[in-house]
Amino acid sequence: MASSRSGLLVLGAGGMGLAIARRLGAGRLVFLADNSPKVLDFAASSLRSDGHEVQTHIVDVSSNDSVKNLAKIASEAARLNAVVNTAGISPGMGTARRIFEVNLLGTANVIDAFLEVMPPGSSLISIASIAGYLVQKAISPELEKHLASSPRDQLLGHDATDLEGSPELAYGISKWGNIIRMQAAIRQGQKKGIQNWEIG
């Protein structure tokens, strides 16, 4: 049974995630999730020194099972008032494949897992990038529909999501997919009283 305690969950414990957790975490149980133990340890130590209560979780957002497990654990430990997804990688941080896996598939995994467990009145927030808007005009209506609504297991199967291609192009497409995937989930969230926000 879910706890009545107020909770904040932040995916991606780097600089942006840490700042968000510090700003919004007062009086809440803070869940920090990242795929790097080193980043998690630093962020958690910083928050605890400020008086926050923190739980850390190693999570790979590109793995649906990993994200679903986090959603289950966190939603049973606290009432998740806000979930903020800052997880993402830029062209200098990985291949096109990894960029699509984290930025695009990861967003879909977070949306699907957390809309299932978040209570009415909560907020699901995803951090995008202006890079998505820069490629918007080059994206066909057919690709846009695919990015917004394809099932997770088909999301990376489009010709335009070239897993061996340019990391720079992958970044722009993945971030536009991040934006419109969140927009497409708004109605689903509204049915449950959950607000979806995309910030980019």
N, C-alpha and C positions, 0 to 999 in steps of 0.2 A: 504494500500500500504506500502511495506517495506521501511524503512528509509535507507538512504545512509550512515548513521553513522556506523563506525566500532565497532563491538561488540565481546566480548569474553564471553563464557558461560562455567562455571565450575560446574559440578554436584559432590557434596561431598565437603563440606566446611571445613573439618578438616585440619590437618597439611599439608598434601600433596596438597590438593586443594587450601588452602590459599597461599602456596608458589608459586604454578603455577599462580594463579590470580595476585599475586604481581609482578611476573617476566614478565608476558605477557600482563598485563592489562594497561600499560602506553598508554595514548591517546585513549583508548577504553572505551566504556560503558561496565562495568563488570556485568554480571548476575551470581549471586551465588545461587545455589539450594541445599537444604539439607532437611532431614525430622526432624531435630532438631532446633527449634527456638533459643535455647541457643547457639549452634554452629554457626548458621547463624549470630546472633547478634555480637558475638565476632569477627568473621572473617570480617564482614562488617565494624565494628568500627575500626579494625586494618587497613584495606585498606583505609578507608576514612581519617584516620589520616595521611596516606602517600600521600593523594591528589587524590586518585582514586574516580571515580564516580561509585556507586554500586547500583544495584537493587537486592533485596533478594526475594526468592520464596521458600515456603514450598512445597517440592515435595517428593513423594514416588516413587522411580524408578521402583518398582515392579508393580505399577499401570500404565497400558498403557494410561488410560485417563489422569492421572496426568502428565505424560511425554509429551503427545501430547499437552496438554494445555500450558505447559511451552514452547514447541517449537513454538507454534502459537504466544504467547505473545512476546517472545524474537525476533523472526524473523520479526515481525511487527515493533518492536522498534529500531532495528539495523540490519546492514548487518553482519551476524554471520561469521566472518573470521575464528574462531576456536571454536570448542566445545570439551571439555575435560571431560571425565567421570572417576572420581576417586571414585565414590560411590562403597562401598563394605564392607562386614563384614567377620571377621575371626572366626575360631571355638570357641574362647572364648567369642564371642559377641552374639551368637544366636544359635538356633536349626538348624538341617539340612534343615528343611523346609525353614526357613528364609534365610539361606545362599543361597539355590538354587533360591529363589524368587528374592533376591537382586543381587547376582553376575551373575547369568545366565539369568533369565528372564529380569532382569533390563537392562542388556547389549542389549538384543534383542529389548526391548522397545526403548532404546535410539537410536540404529541404525535405526530402522524403522521410528521413528518420525522425527529425524533430517535430514536424507538423503532426506526427502520430502521437507524440507524448506531451506536447506543451499545452498548458491550460488556457482557458479563455482569459483575455485581458493581457496576454503576454505578447512579446515582440520578437520576431526573427529578423535579424539584420545581417546583410552581406555587404562586404566592402568590395567594390568594383574598381574601375580605373578609367580615366579619360581615354586610354588607349582603345577601349571598346568603341567609343564614339568615333574615333578616327578611322576605323575600318567599316563603320556602319553602311556607308553608301556603296561599298564594294560587295556587300553581302546580298545574295539573291533572296527573294521571298521564300523560295523553296528551302534554302539553307536556314533562313531565320526560323521557319516553322520547325525544321528538324531540331535546331538548337533549343527551341522553347519547349517542345513537347515530346520528343522521342523518349521511349523508355531508356532507362539507364544502360541496359545491356546493348543498346543499339547506338548510343549517343556518339561514340567515337568511330562509328563505322561509315560515316559520310566521306565522300571523296575529298571534300574541303578540309576535313580534319586530318591532314596529312601528318601522320605520326613520325615520319622520317624527314619532314620538310624544315622550313625556316622557323627557328624559335621566335623570331620577331613577329612573323605573321601569325604563328600559333598563339602568341600572347594576345594580340589584338582580337582574334576570333574568339578565343576562350573567354576574354573579358566581356565581349559583347554577348556571348552565350550566358555568362554569369548574370548580366543585367536582365536579359529577356526571360531567362529561366525564373528569376525571382518575380518578375512582373507577371508571368504566366501562373505563378503559384498564389497570387494575391487572392483570387476568388476562392481557392481551396482553403486558404487561411481564414478568410472572412467567415466562411461557414462554421468555423470552430471558434470564432471570436479572437483570432490571432492576427496581429498586424505584421505584414511583411514590408521590410524596408530595404532598398538597395541604395547604397551610398557610393558614388564614384565621381 
